[in-house]
Structure formats: C-alpha cells, structure tokens
Amino acid sequence: MLDALGADADDAESHTATSCLAAAARSLEALLSANRFGREAALDLLVVDALTTLAYEHAAIQARGVDEVSNLAYRGVAALGQPATQRV
C-alpha cells in the first residue's frame, strides 16, 4: 500500500481519504494499462481494494455529515470508474 501511495503517504491525516482514492485509481490504471487481468495481478487488485476501503473507513470516521461521505463516494466512483470505461 505504501508503494501505491507514493509521496501521498506523507500527506496530512486530513487528506487520507482523498490520497487513498487517488492511489487506488492510479494503481487500477496501471493494471489496466498493462493488460494485467490474470492471477498475477491479484495482489495488486487487493491493494486497490484495501486503499478504497481505507479511504471510505477514514471518511466515515472523520466526516462531519452524510453529505461529506456521499461526496467522497461520488468522487471515488468517478475516479475508479474512469480508467475502466475509457477502455471499453
């Protein structure tokens, strides 16, 4: 996960959700770009899943309301969905 986060790993805690979603999107994009769809990509897909889960868990804990979590969810779906839909 730290490799996927890169320099974002040093971001402030308040940016955890956004940083994790960005790292998940970058990692997913890298997998799709390399056409890595087999079992050899399983660990990398687990990293994408873990980063996404951490982003939403952190947002749920830190959020000041449902709207804040909803906005993060919307941005997450857009960020993670974009690489896949561009290839279809």
C-alpha positions in Angstrom: 0.0 0.0 0.0 2.8 2.4 0.7 4.3 1.8 -2.7 0.9 2.6 -4.2 0.5 5.8 -2.1 4.0 7.0 -3.1 4.6 10.6 -1.9 0.9 10.8 -0.8 1.9 8.6 2.2 3.4 11.7 3.7 0.2 13.8 3.4 -1.6 15.1 6.4 -4.1 12.8 8.1 -6.9 15.0 6.9 -6.1 14.0 3.3 -6.1 10.3 4.0 -9.4 9.5 2.2 -8.5 11.6 -0.9 -4.9 10.2 -1.0 -6.1 6.6 -0.7 -8.6 7.0 -3.5 -6.1 8.7 -5.8 -3.6 5.9 -5.1 -6.3 3.3 -5.8 -7.2 4.9 -9.1 -3.5 5.2 -10.2 -2.9 1.5 -9.3 -6.0 0.4 -11.2 -5.0 2.5 -14.2 -1.6 0.8 -14.1 -3.1 -2.6 -14.1 -5.5 -1.8 -16.9 -2.7 -0.2 -19.0 -0.5 -3.2 -18.7 -3.4 -5.6 -19.5 -2.8 -7.4 -16.2 -6.0 -9.3 -15.8 -4.7 -12.7 -14.6 -3.9 -14.2 -11.3 -0.6 -12.5 -11.2 -2.4 -9.2 -10.7 -4.4 -10.5 -7.6 -2.1 -8.8 -5.0 -2.2 -5.5 -6.9 -6.0 -5.7 -7.0 -6.1 -6.4 -3.3 -4.1 -3.2 -2.8 -6.7 -1.3 -4.8 -9.4 -2.8 -2.7 -7.6 -2.1 0.6 -6.9 1.6 -0.4 -10.5 2.1 -1.4 -11.8 0.5 1.8 -9.4 2.6 3.9 -10.5 5.8 2.2 -14.1 5.1 3.0 -13.5 4.0 6.5 -11.4 7.1 7.2 -14.0 9.3 5.7 -16.8 7.7 7.7 -14.8 8.3 10.9 -13.8 11.9 10.1 -16.9 13.1 8.3 -18.9 15.9 9.6 -22.0 14.5 8.0 -23.6 12.2 5.4 -23.0 14.7 2.7 -19.3 14.7 3.1 -19.2 10.9 2.9 -21.5 11.0 -0.1 -19.3 13.4 -1.9 -16.3 11.2 -1.3 -18.2 8.2 -2.6 -19.2 10.1 -5.7 -15.5 11.1 -6.4 -14.4 7.6 -5.7 -16.8 6.0 -8.2 -15.7 8.6 -10.8 -12.0 8.1 -10.2 -12.1 4.3 -10.1 -14.6 4.0 -12.9 -12.9 6.3 -15.3 -9.9 4.1 -16.3 -12.2 1.1 -17.0 -14.8 3.0 -19.1 -12.1 4.6 -21.2 -11.0 1.2 -22.4 -14.5 -0.1 -23.3 
